[in-house]
Structure formats: structure tokens, C-alpha cells
Amino acid sequence: MSEVLLAGFAEVDITPDQEVVAVDGRRRRRSFKVHDPLKARILALRQGDCSAAIVGLDLFELGIGFDQQVLAHLPKTGLNEKSLLLSPSHVGMTPISNYGSYIVIFAQDLIIESFEKECASKVADGVRAALDSLVPVHVSSGVGHAPDVLRNRRFLRPDGKVQMVYVGDPPTDMEYTEQGVDDTVSVLRFDTAEGEQLGAFVNFGCHALCSIDRYGDITADYPRYVSDLFRSVADIPVVFTQGGLGDVVPIERRGLAARRIGRAVGAQALYAFEQIKPSETPTLGLHYQEVAVPARQVAEQSEEKRTDLRDSRSRYNQFLFERYRENPIISYPIKVITLGDTVIVHLPGEAFHDTALAIKEASPFRHTILISRATREVGYVPTPEAFEQGGSEPALSALVPASEPIIRGAVIDLLSSIRRRGTV
């Protein structure tokens, strides 16, 4: 009998202050409106000497160095860079701390240089609260599907090139082929040893861009409603993480789209949650591997282009130029959590749905969950075919066509090795 598995949940507000002190000492109010607060939701796990934390954040992206900022506040907790898994929900209407972020910026006030530092302290408080609430649990996993809320935005023209369709339908002047999606909603259910519902983990891959009519403001978009549904119906917390979202967008992007899509995904997750019987006390395993993948080399951008808030490609290219011009290699970290026959794979960058499906299909585990961590150091993780087809994602990636197959192969080999060794 293995040692008891412990789990704890916590939630903290990470919304930036609207009132700030200007350089002249006067207080001013930032221009954005907060439609709903931004949250970080944490799941902490511990079994014996093995500890991990999964953090879902209502944010666009976080640099890889954010891990170290959080961990600096968490000495003697048993956590390290290999066991802290961060997943921004990739909301397009949230603050950023870096001009090089690969997003069109709609309000100068949303660039807050100190935001990541402030956010790291708050997230660490949440992680500590989750660790302080650890209780013995039973856990098991299940899946649902949300097929009618998302689509692939990369439509193929007859010439094999991509027509990006962000909103609405493709043009009617030629035939287009719609590419696929992964509509899987993955769920982990946690119950206390006494059989009381404790919390849930939900994973679904789709850009959180239901609120484009609120650009320039702050909103948590559809993931907020996934959490709200579990709170209102089951009275339990849920940690939401992104899956293979790189080429997938919501079918609606204005008005009440966030509520409708969030509730639809949440309802499918809650249905799967209620069908799960958490009778297992699985063994918790942590695994880590870094692989070297080639980075894209780009030219230095003009001052005009690299400071244009709307020119995300030029700003991002300048970021890549400065970061990778001397060493065009990315040390790419793959983090894996095993819970018995369920495995959670954490990858930096926005993985395409094809990558997620290929890893799931090749995995030797009963249930494989892929977490994408949006981060400017990687950007999108396009497949080689996507580079050939064109479109916006290859232009907003730190990678080259050969990079995704290296990552995909390394993940599949690592999962096979873990299974062979029986270290789950």
C-alpha cells in the first residue's frame, strides 16, 4: 500500500490595481475597466516526499522565468521548477509585462512592467494556502466532449495555403477546407477519504477570445464561467488549464459568448465529473526532461515597428532577435505528472490540436492530458505542415519547422520510458 495521496485547492485574486501612483507622486486611475476579476486557481498534490502544484491563471501568457519568481516565495515547501506547472488560460483581455508579447495591445495601461513580480507573490500565497489545506483524497479521471463551441481558424485554400478566419465564416469566392479540432474535456475528480467532493481539475484546448468587444479592458473570458458553474452547482473549486489551443478558437467572440461557451464547457466537465467514481489512491510521480530545439532567427526590427502596439509580429520578432541571436537554441522543459494510469504533460508554448491528439494516441497511459503554457519564449508550436501552409501562428513562434517533431517525439519517448520503468 503506497503512502496516502494528499490534495488541496486554493484561489487568489491577481487583478492589477486600477489606482496607481504616477511619477509625479499623484494618484491616477488606469484606463481599463475590470469586467470581472482575474484569478489564479491552484491544485496542490503531495505523497510522501513528492510534491507538485498546478496553477491555472486568468492571463494571456507568462515568461518562463515566472516559475523562479513564484518559487522564491516558497522555500521549504518541497516544490521546485520541475514540479510547478503553470497554465495561463491565454485570455486576450488581460495585462502583460513585456512589449515583446505576441499580442496586439489595445491599451497602453495594460502594459504593467511590475505585473509579473506582483502576480508571482500572490500566486505563491495561493500555493501556500493550497499546501496548508492538504487532505487525504481519492482521485480518478474522465473525459467529456464540447463539440459545438470551437473551430479551427486555419482554413485551407485549394492551393494548400491557409486563410486565417478569426471571426465569422471564410470568404465565399472559393472553396475552403476546414481543419479539425480536439474537443476533449478532461476531468480529474478529487474526493476526501470520507467520500465528500473536494475539487476538480479541468483541461480544454481553445483560445479564450470570446470577448473581443472588450479589448483594452480586463476580463477572465470563458474559463471564468467554467469555474463559476462548478462553484454554483457542486460548491467545489476547479482548476482550469489549456490544452492544445494553438490553432483553435471559440465559434463566438462577442456579447454573451464567454458565458455561453464557458457554461457549455463547464457543463460537459461537470457531467464527466459526476460519472467518475474516485475509488483510487494512485501513486504520484514527477518526471522532467529538457530537450534542445532550434529557435527561429530573425532580423532586427526598426524602432518604429518594434514600438507599435498594434504590430505584434514586429514587436515579437524584435524580442526573438534579442533573445536568440547569439544562441538560437531553446532548452525546452517537458514536465510530467503521473497519477496512476493518468498522465499530465505540461509543454511551454501553444501546442496545436494535432500535436495534442498525436501525443494522446501514442501514449501508453489510459488517460493523457496535455497542458499548454502560453509563454513569449516559445509562442506558438506549429506543426511542419502549418509552416508550409502559412498563417499567423508560424509568424508568432520562436520555433522552426523541425522543432515540433522534436518536441512531440521527446514527449512520446518519455511517456513510453516512464511506463516501461513502471515509475508511475
Secondary structure, 3 states (H helix, E strand, C coil): CCCCCEEEEEEEECCCCCEEECCCCCEEECCCCECCCCEEEEEEEEECCEEEEEEEECCCCCCCCHHHHHHCCCCCCCCCCCCEEEEECCECCCCECCCCCCCCCCCHHHECCCHHHHHHHHHHHHHHHHHHCCEEEEEEEEEEECCCCEEECEEECCCCCEEECCCCCCCCCCCCEECCCCCEEEEEEEEECCCCEEEEEEEECCCECCCHHHCCCECCHHHHHHHHHHHHHCCCCEEEEECCCCCEEECCCCCCHHHHHHHHHHHHHHHHHHHCCCCCCCCEEEEEEEEEEEECCCCCCCHHHHCCCCCHHHHHHHHHHHHHCCCCEEEEEEEEEEECCEEEEEEEEEECHHHHHHHHHHCCCCEEEEEEECCCCCEEECCHHHHHHCCHHHHCECECCCHHHHHHHHHHHHHHHHHHHCCC
